[in-house]
Amino acid sequence: MPKVSPLRGELRVMRRVDLRSDTVTTPTPAMREAMAEAEVGDDVYGEDPTVRRLEEKAARLLGKEAGLYVPSGTMANLIAVMTHARRGSEVILEADSHIYYYETGGMAVCAQVMPHTVKGERGFLTPEMVKAALRPSNLHFPPATLLCLENTHNRAGGTVWPLEQLEAVIDVAHDAGLAVHLDGARIFNAAVHLGLPASRLAERADSVMFCLSKGLAAPVGSVLVGRRDWIAAARRNRKVVGGAMRQAGVIAAAGLVALETMVSRLAEDHANARDLAERLAVVPGVSVDLEWVQTNMVMADVSGLGVAAPDFARRLAGRGVLVNAVDPHRLRFVTHKDVTAEDVREAARVVAEEAAACRV
Ligand SMILES: *Cc1c(COP(=O)(O)O)cnc(C)c1O
């Protein structure tokens, strides 16, 4: 609901611009229609035709043999770790990766594995970093069984792995006998940025998960893809964590519409993020690394304003602009299908005004 705020003596409708995340996107009319009409069955018996179609379509798009529909990205990653990595083994992953940083320690709680974090650069590892993390076989060390990578990288600000580097890192892991799981929550954003099919980015990874409920705007769900026998094992683990659903075609139907209609429009979100980044970059006290605004996220360092990022975020929220502080210095702005080019300009205006107010 638009709020009304008295501004410069006149009544002006305050625009609410929600840039906290692309998870706030709401389903399109076509999704709601498809949901109402979805053919369904009991998916635990493998009898939901809509879920099957979604799993097959997702697998095809990512160039893998089979897919598994799960309620969330967090669960997809958890199932991937449980299915790849032996209990008591070591999983190598980037220190700011979503699996390590934002998934409530699920890998330790449920998969009983040991995270071995490596600090990357903008979320990327190099082959040398992975080699250095691989420890020799020794009674004192847990054996490493899995490497997890993230593309786009969330905490780094939606950054896209250079494809050659991604493949070189995967090769190092494979040569050492590790499996590789790709957290591709936003892999379609990466694909659109590179102008390549998502299957190309997924090619060398053993498994990939992506989210339907972020920029693709479906209300629920993620898909995990991989080899057919591996997905069969993952299906068992989905049951272990309580993620097997019944007439899930009702929600999977929206996922199918998302894959059919929402991928190519991500370019619009990227253009809006770029425009926002350029406007924020010229605000005194705010700094943006424009080179690394590649997809639908903008990280803005507000330490030059002399206020903590969470406090500045609260000031913006009071003006109808919602953003997340990701640490004491940085705000994250995320564009998505429910944010227009005009919304972005309005948000930038509000940031400039509030920044000026901080500096007096
Ligand atoms: C959002 C996200 C997830 C988790 O997805 P949920 O559906 O929120 O559980 C995993 N990895 C990355 C990189 C994400 O951005």
The ligand as a MOL file (V3000), in Angstrom:
LIG
                    3D

  0  0  0     0  0            999 V3000
M  V30 BEGIN CTAB
M  V30 COUNTS 15 15 0 0 0
M  V30 BEGIN ATOM
M  V30 1 C 18.9490 -17.7900 -1.8090 0
M  V30 2 C 20.1480 -18.6250 -1.9330 0
M  V30 3 C 20.1500 -19.9480 -1.4950 0
M  V30 4 C 19.0060 -20.5530 -0.7070 0
M  V30 5 O 17.7560 -20.5160 -1.2730 0
M  V30 6 P 16.4470 -20.4650 -0.3430 0
M  V30 7 O 15.3640 -20.8290 -1.3030 0
M  V30 8 O 16.3510 -19.0810 0.1870 0
M  V30 9 O 16.5940 -21.4740 0.7350 0
M  V30 10 C 21.2800 -20.6880 -1.7040 0
M  V30 11 N 22.3480 -20.1700 -2.3070 0
M  V30 12 C 22.3960 -18.9030 -2.7410 0
M  V30 13 C 23.6150 -18.4000 -3.4210 0
M  V30 14 C 21.3020 -18.0890 -2.5600 0
M  V30 15 O 21.3570 -16.8130 -2.9640 0
M  V30 END ATOM
M  V30 BEGIN BOND
M  V30 1 1 1 2
M  V30 2 1 2 3
M  V30 3 2 2 14
M  V30 4 1 3 4
M  V30 5 2 3 10
M  V30 6 1 4 5
M  V30 7 1 5 6
M  V30 8 2 6 7
M  V30 9 1 6 8
M  V30 10 1 6 9
M  V30 11 1 10 11
M  V30 12 2 11 12
M  V30 13 1 12 13
M  V30 14 1 12 14
M  V30 15 1 14 15
M  V30 END BOND
M  V30 END CTAB
M  END
